[in-house]
Amino acid sequence: LGKAYSLQVYQIPEGGKTAKGKAIINLIQIRPEEKITSYMAVREFKQNSYVVMATRKGTIKKTSLDAFAAIRRDGLRAITIDESDQLIACDVTDGKMEIVLATHNGKAIRFPESKVRCMGRTAYGVRGILLSPDDELVGMVVTRGDHSLLTVTAGGYGKRSSLEEYRVTNRGGKG
């Protein structure tokens, strides 16, 4: 639903490799209709760091990390999402990285993070990729430089390709 929650690592109970674990609903005040779709580890809330979020309908948003320094116990609105949309990924960036968005139908778009302006917490975001009516966003990767990209299909096939094989474009294209 676009809310952010905070939990210190020391508040998570330790368990052995055979332990079942503890339900996350017992650790944070999440409502029953909410699902956790993404998480990230943050050591410091630096001035020039950002949180990049992507939704199933291809919207992308960048917010300053220090806007999340004081998260209330019942959560904090991180992004405004339509009822028919859903947050699928988020990551911490330094403002100079590249973003790759991948869709269910096999399309991908790569663009510099600088093409997404920084917005407030309650903003909707901007179009990251233009989707066809039967398509949806399934993944986001934030990367820098010469890396490989692992692509895995729903049928279990996977391939590793160089990030350089994906041309750099502007955000909002078809991919």
Backbone torsions as a table, in degrees:
resi	resn	phi	psi	omega
1	LEU	NA	5.1	175.8
2	GLY	88.5	20.9	178.9
3	LYS	-103.1	148.9	176.6
4	ALA	-110.0	139.2	176.6
5	TYR	-124.1	154.3	-178.8
6	SER	-124.1	142.0	178.9
7	LEU	-148.7	126.4	176.2
8	GLN	-73.5	143.9	-177.3
9	VAL	-60.5	-37.6	-178.4
10	TYR	-67.3	-13.5	178.1
11	GLN	-83.3	-10.4	179.1
12	ILE	-87.7	125.3	-177.6
13	PRO	-68.1	141.1	176.9
14	GLU	-78.7	154.0	178.3
15	GLY	-153.4	157.3	177.7
16	GLY	-76.4	177.6	-177.2
17	LYS	-68.4	-20.9	178.9
18	THR	-98.9	-1.9	-178.9
19	ALA	-70.8	147.4	-179.7
20	LYS	-75.0	-34.3	-177.1
21	GLY	100.6	-174.7	-178.2
22	LYS	-123.1	139.9	-179.7
23	ALA	-61.8	133.4	-177.7
24	ILE	-62.7	-26.9	179.0
25	ILE	-63.9	-21.6	176.7
26	ASN	-83.2	-11.0	-177.5
27	LEU	-103.1	-31.2	178.0
28	ILE	-129.4	159.0	-178.3
29	GLN	-88.1	73.4	179.2
30	ILE	-96.8	140.0	-179.9
31	ARG	-75.4	154.5	-177.1
32	PRO	-59.9	-30.7	-178.4
33	GLU	-82.7	-5.6	179.8
34	GLU	-90.7	148.9	175.2
35	LYS	-126.4	144.1	174.7
36	ILE	-83.3	122.4	-177.9
37	THR	-109.7	-18.6	-178.6
38	SER	-159.1	153.0	175.3
39	TYR	-143.7	161.3	177.6
40	MET	-151.9	148.2	178.4
41	ALA	-95.4	130.5	-179.5
42	VAL	-127.5	121.8	177.1
43	ARG	-86.2	-47.3	-178.1
44	GLU	-133.0	147.5	175.6
45	PHE	-94.6	78.8	-175.8
46	LYS	-72.7	155.5	-177.7
47	GLN	-65.1	-44.4	-175.5
48	ASN	-101.5	36.5	174.9
49	SER	-114.9	152.6	-174.8
50	TYR	-134.4	158.1	170.7
51	VAL	-108.9	123.7	177.1
52	VAL	-107.1	128.4	-178.0
53	MET	-122.3	147.0	177.5
54	ALA	-132.0	143.9	179.3
55	THR	-113.3	164.2	-177.4
56	ARG	-59.2	-29.7	-179.3
57	LYS	-89.3	12.5	173.0
58	GLY	90.6	10.4	178.1
59	THR	-83.5	142.7	178.0
60	ILE	-131.1	147.2	-176.9
61	LYS	-145.1	141.7	177.1
62	LYS	-123.1	126.8	-179.2
63	THR	-130.5	144.8	178.0
64	SER	-61.4	136.3	-177.7
65	LEU	-63.9	-33.1	-178.1
66	ASP	-68.9	-10.0	173.9
67	ALA	-71.4	-14.2	-179.3
68	PHE	-108.5	15.8	-176.8
69	ALA	-66.9	-31.6	-178.1
70	ALA	-123.9	85.1	-179.6
71	ILE	-91.5	128.9	178.3
72	ARG	-68.7	163.3	-177.9
73	ARG	-62.0	-35.0	-179.5
74	ASP	-91.7	14.6	175.2
75	GLY	97.2	173.5	-177.2
76	LEU	-142.8	133.4	179.6
77	ARG	-63.9	118.8	-179.3
78	ALA	-100.0	-33.2	-179.1
79	ILE	-155.2	143.7	175.4
80	THR	-90.4	125.8	-175.4
81	ILE	-125.7	139.2	172.4
82	ASP	-63.6	157.4	-179.7
83	GLU	-61.9	-29.1	-178.2
84	SER	-86.7	-1.5	-177.9
85	ASP	-107.6	170.8	-178.2
86	GLN	-153.8	139.1	175.0
87	LEU	-71.3	131.6	-179.3
88	ILE	-116.5	-25.0	-176.9
89	ALA	-156.9	152.4	171.8
90	CYS	-150.6	154.9	-179.8
91	ASP	-156.8	158.3	177.9
92	VAL	-94.5	135.0	-178.6
93	THR	-131.2	171.9	177.6
94	ASP	-109.8	6.4	178.8
95	GLY	92.0	-7.5	-177.0
96	LYS	-122.0	18.1	-175.7
97	MET	-95.7	176.8	175.6
98	GLU	-113.2	150.5	-178.0
99	ILE	-118.3	134.3	174.5
100	VAL	-119.1	124.7	176.8
101	LEU	-111.1	135.1	-179.3
102	ALA	-122.8	143.3	-177.6
103	THR	-110.2	166.8	179.5
104	HIS	-62.0	-35.4	-178.5
105	ASN	-84.6	9.0	173.4
106	GLY	92.6	11.0	177.5
107	LYS	-90.7	152.9	177.6
108	ALA	-145.2	148.6	177.8
109	ILE	-133.6	141.0	-180.0
110	ARG	-125.8	128.8	179.6
111	PHE	-150.3	156.6	178.0
112	PRO	-70.4	146.2	179.2
113	GLU	-61.0	-26.9	-179.1
114	SER	-63.8	-15.1	177.7
115	LYS	-76.4	-9.4	177.6
116	VAL	-110.6	117.7	-179.1
117	ARG	-76.6	157.4	178.9
118	CYS	-75.2	135.0	-177.0
119	MET	-127.4	166.7	176.0
120	GLY	-73.7	170.1	-175.6
121	ARG	-63.6	-35.3	-173.8
122	THR	-91.4	4.2	-179.3
123	ALA	-70.8	158.6	178.8
124	TYR	-77.9	-36.4	-174.4
125	GLY	105.2	-172.1	-177.9
126	VAL	-127.8	167.7	-179.7
127	ARG	-71.2	126.0	175.9
128	GLY	-93.1	-39.8	179.2
129	ILE	-146.5	142.4	177.6
130	LEU	-87.5	116.4	-175.4
131	LEU	-99.2	146.7	171.7
132	SER	-75.1	162.0	-175.2
133	PRO	-58.1	-28.1	-177.6
134	ASP	-99.9	14.2	-175.3
135	ASP	-116.0	161.8	176.3
136	GLU	-152.3	155.3	179.1
137	LEU	-75.2	134.5	180.0
138	VAL	-119.1	-13.8	-178.5
139	GLY	-162.2	154.9	175.9
140	MET	-137.1	135.3	175.7
141	VAL	-125.7	131.7	175.7
142	VAL	-109.0	123.5	-173.7
143	THR	-143.9	170.4	178.1
144	ARG	-137.7	130.1	170.6
145	GLY	72.2	-149.1	-172.3
146	ASP	-88.1	91.0	178.2
147	HIS	-124.2	169.8	173.2
148	SER	-97.4	153.6	178.2
149	LEU	-119.1	123.2	177.5
150	LEU	-93.9	122.2	178.9
151	THR	-113.2	127.4	-179.8
152	VAL	-124.6	131.8	-179.2
153	THR	-90.6	167.5	177.8
154	ALA	-65.6	-25.7	179.2
155	GLY	-82.3	-2.2	176.8
156	GLY	98.0	1.3	177.1
157	TYR	-83.0	145.9	179.7
158	GLY	-139.5	153.6	175.1
159	LYS	-149.4	150.3	175.5
160	ARG	-112.7	126.5	179.5
161	SER	-132.6	156.1	178.8
162	SER	-69.1	140.5	178.6
163	LEU	-63.3	-26.1	-180.0
164	GLU	-66.0	-18.6	178.3
165	GLU	-72.4	-16.2	177.2
166	TYR	-97.7	114.3	-176.3
167	ARG	-70.7	148.8	179.2
168	VAL	-81.7	127.7	178.9
169	THR	-130.7	-174.6	171.6
170	ASN	-84.6	157.8	176.3
171	ARG	-70.1	157.8	177.7
172	GLY	91.0	-0.4	177.9
173	GLY	-80.9	179.1	-179.3
174	LYS	-83.0	-18.4	-179.9
175	GLY	85.2	NA	NA
